[in-house]
Amino acid sequence: MSKVIDITEKLNFEENPKIKIKDLELEIDASAENMLKVMGLASDNPTAKDVEEMCKIIFTKEAQKELSQLKLNFKDYQMVVMSAIDVAVGNTEGEEGE
């Protein structure tokens, strides 16, 4: 008979990560399906279309609306999207506390 190891305790089923900009918290949809789509678009030099598509995939609808209201320039918008991807995949070195 094969050995069964229960990893349920190591998994997070309840919450998505968030990033914070000033007083605004943006929820990231970090499902595996979404992250695989984003990884397919991610590159060292993404196009504007790629950044827009990644934003639509990674942020919840509400977060997309809130992000749009910030009226960021493209460089900052790209930084937000790429930072959200880093958080979703667990690259949070140097992260600030809550």
C-alpha positions in Angstrom: 0.0 0.0 0.0 1.3 3.5 -0.9 2.0 6.1 1.7 -0.4 9.1 1.8 0.9 12.5 3.0 -1.8 15.1 3.8 -0.6 18.6 2.8 -3.9 20.4 3.4 -2.5 22.4 6.3 0.2 23.9 4.0 -2.4 25.2 1.5 -4.3 28.5 1.6 -7.8 28.2 0.3 -9.3 31.3 1.9 -7.5 34.4 0.8 -5.8 36.1 -2.1 -2.7 38.3 -1.5 -3.1 42.1 -1.8 -0.8 45.0 -2.6 -1.1 48.4 -1.1 -0.8 51.8 -2.7 -1.2 54.6 -0.3 -4.5 53.7 1.5 -5.7 51.5 -1.3 -5.4 47.7 -1.1 -5.7 45.8 -4.4 -6.6 42.2 -4.3 -4.7 39.8 -6.6 -6.4 36.7 -8.1 -3.5 34.3 -7.5 -5.2 31.2 -8.7 -2.9 28.7 -10.4 -4.8 29.0 -13.7 -4.4 32.8 -13.7 -0.7 32.6 -12.8 0.0 30.2 -15.6 -1.6 32.6 -18.0 0.4 35.5 -16.6 3.7 33.6 -16.8 3.0 33.0 -20.5 2.9 36.7 -21.0 5.7 37.8 -18.7 9.0 38.8 -20.2 11.9 41.1 -19.4 10.5 43.8 -21.7 6.7 43.3 -21.9 4.7 45.3 -24.5 1.9 47.7 -23.4 -0.6 45.1 -24.6 1.0 42.4 -22.5 0.9 44.6 -19.4 -2.7 45.4 -20.0 -3.6 41.7 -20.4 -1.6 40.7 -17.3 -3.5 43.3 -15.3 -6.8 41.9 -16.5 -5.7 38.4 -15.4 -4.0 39.1 -12.1 -6.3 41.7 -10.5 -9.9 41.1 -9.4 -12.5 43.1 -11.2 -12.9 45.5 -8.2 -9.1 45.9 -8.0 -9.0 46.7 -11.7 -11.6 49.4 -11.3 -9.7 50.9 -8.3 -6.4 50.8 -10.1 -7.9 52.6 -13.1 -9.1 55.4 -10.9 -5.5 56.1 -9.8 -4.7 57.4 -13.3 -1.1 56.2 -13.1 1.4 56.9 -15.8 2.4 53.8 -17.8 5.7 53.3 -16.0 4.0 53.3 -12.6 1.1 51.1 -14.0 3.6 48.6 -15.2 5.4 48.6 -11.8 2.1 47.9 -10.1 1.3 45.0 -12.4 4.8 43.5 -12.1 4.8 43.9 -8.3 1.4 42.1 -8.1 2.9 39.2 -10.1 5.9 39.0 -7.8 3.6 38.9 -4.7 1.4 36.3 -6.3 4.3 33.9 -7.0 5.8 34.5 -3.6 8.7 36.8 -4.5 8.2 39.2 -1.6 11.8 39.9 -0.6 12.1 43.2 1.1 8.4 43.5 1.6 6.9 46.0 4.0 4.8 45.0 7.0 1.1 45.2 7.1 
